[in-house]
Amino acid sequence: MAKALPLYSRLWGSYPHPMFTGVQADFLDGMEYDGLYFLSTDYYNWHKDSQEDFLVALAAHETAHQWFSALVGNDQALQPWLDEALCTYSEVLYYENLYPQALAGGGPTG
């Protein structure tokens, strides 16, 4: 989140809130809200301190939701493919800009 937020602010426009919170949660999934996301405790437990780790890709993805759907405002229930597709693409941009070597090795999104 710490590196994705400034990158996405540069790419998509300023983050509109004074604070952004990531919460470690007791369910096996991730979920985003405006100014907040949850990621499963299991993802943290499985983290191997590598930028190619699934936790990093998920954090980049959930951070992108601050723009897609939060600012764009699509209907997440009826048209989830709109924000999910853009957030998955944002994962690639995250790695291209910050850790291109992870993509070259077929990392989490490659």
C-alpha positions in Angstrom: 0.0 0.0 0.0 2.8 2.4 0.9 4.2 2.3 -2.6 1.0 1.8 -4.5 -0.8 4.9 -3.2 1.8 7.4 -4.5 2.1 5.6 -7.8 -1.6 5.5 -8.4 -1.9 9.1 -7.3 0.6 10.0 -10.0 -1.1 7.8 -12.6 -4.8 8.3 -11.8 -5.0 11.6 -9.8 -4.6 12.6 -6.2 -5.9 10.3 -3.4 -8.8 12.4 -2.0 -8.7 11.4 1.7 -6.3 12.4 4.5 -5.9 8.8 5.6 -5.9 5.3 4.1 -6.2 2.1 6.2 -5.4 -1.5 5.5 -6.8 -4.0 8.0 -5.8 -7.5 8.7 -9.0 -9.5 8.9 -10.2 -12.9 10.0 -11.7 -14.1 6.7 -9.9 -15.6 3.7 -10.4 -12.8 1.2 -9.8 -9.2 0.5 -12.5 -6.5 0.5 -12.3 -2.8 -0.4 -14.2 0.3 0.8 -13.6 4.0 0.3 -10.5 4.8 2.3 -10.1 1.2 3.6 -9.4 -2.3 2.7 -9.3 -5.7 4.4 -6.9 -8.5 3.7 -7.0 -11.9 5.2 -4.7 -12.8 8.1 -3.7 -15.9 6.1 -2.2 -13.7 3.4 0.0 -12.0 6.0 1.0 -15.4 7.4 1.9 -16.8 4.0 4.0 -13.7 3.1 7.6 -14.5 2.4 9.0 -10.9 2.5 9.2 -10.8 -1.3 7.8 -8.3 -3.8 6.7 -11.2 -5.9 4.5 -12.4 -3.0 0.7 -12.7 -3.4 0.2 -10.3 -0.5 2.0 -7.5 -2.4 -0.1 -8.0 -5.5 -3.3 -8.1 -3.4 -2.4 -4.9 -1.6 -1.7 -3.2 -4.9 -5.0 -4.4 -6.3 -7.0 -3.4 -3.2 -5.3 0.0 -3.2 -6.3 0.6 -6.8 -10.0 0.2 -5.7 -9.6 3.7 -4.2 -9.8 5.0 -7.7 -11.8 2.1 -9.4 -14.7 1.9 -8.0 -14.4 4.5 -5.2 -13.8 7.6 -7.3 -15.2 6.3 -10.6 -18.3 5.1 -8.9 -19.4 2.0 -10.9 -21.9 -0.4 -9.4 -19.8 -3.1 -7.7 -22.7 -5.5 -7.4 -24.1 -5.3 -10.9 -21.0 -4.5 -12.9 -18.0 -5.7 -10.8 -15.9 -6.5 -14.0 -15.5 -2.7 -14.5 -13.5 -2.0 -11.3 -12.0 -5.5 -11.0 -10.5 -5.4 -14.5 -9.0 -1.9 -13.9 -7.6 -3.0 -10.5 -6.0 -6.1 -12.0 -4.5 -3.9 -14.7 -3.2 -1.6 -12.0 -1.3 -4.6 -10.4 0.6 -4.9 -13.7 1.3 -1.1 -13.7 2.5 -1.4 -10.1 5.0 -4.1 -11.0 6.0 -2.4 -14.3 6.8 0.8 -12.5 8.3 -0.5 -9.2 9.4 -4.1 -9.6 9.8 -4.9 -13.3 12.1 -7.8 -12.5 9.1 -9.6 -10.8 7.2 -9.6 -14.1 10.2 -10.9 -16.0 10.3 -13.9 -13.7 6.6 -14.6 -14.2 5.8 -13.2 -10.7 2.3 -12.8 -9.2 0.7 -11.2 -12.2 3.1 -12.4 -15.0 
